[in-house]
Each structure stands twice: as C-alpha cells, then as structure tokens.
C-alpha cells in the first residue's frame, strides 16, 4: 500500500468515527425528545458514514478503476447528508418554542 492510500484510509476512518459519534448523539436526542429535526440530523450523519465507508471499500475493490464514478457517488451522498443536516435546522415543529432565528431578530427582519 502506498503512502497516499494509507493516508486516505486514516482520514476516512477519522471521518467515519466522528460521524458515527455525531450520529449516536442525534439518535439519542431523537429518542429523548422525539423531535423531527433530530431524525433529519441522524439520517444526515448516517449518510456521511455510508459515504465514508462505501467509497474507499469500492475504490480498493476496483483498484480505483473508475474515479469519476467514485467521486460522483461520494459527493452525491455528502450533498444529500448536508441537505438533511441543513434541513434539521429549518424544521418547524408546532408546540416548541425553539427557533433557529430568535423572535427578536425575526421581527426586525419582518419590519423591513
């Protein structure tokens, strides 16, 4: 194994581990609160884990034969995960007093 491949595996392992930790926190938060935003967050980080594990597995299995396809799938999974993470910030749940934008700031924006 070349140095670059080893570094790729190390950084991928760190990414998967950090994402798994965030996934576990989001699942725990969802279980305790039942908030839809936490479910979005958990699925988003789950997709990061999938991208971090599946991309190098496919790359080493195919000897990096089709890097464009690997990059496309990896970027697609990461884009979907970031959309879900961003969506978790924008989900409105009736009955909660939690807003991403404080009410004072929202009122100031609406007054313009």
CORGI-V467481 format. One record per run of one state. SS is the DSSP state (a for helix, b for strand, c for the rest). FROM is the first residue (numbers start at 0). TO is the last residue. If there is no record, write none. Layout:
((SS;FROM;TO) (SS;FROM;TO))
This chain:
((c;0;1) (a;2;32) (c;33;34) (a;35;60) (c;61;65) (a;66;89) (c;90;101) (a;102;109) (c;110;111))
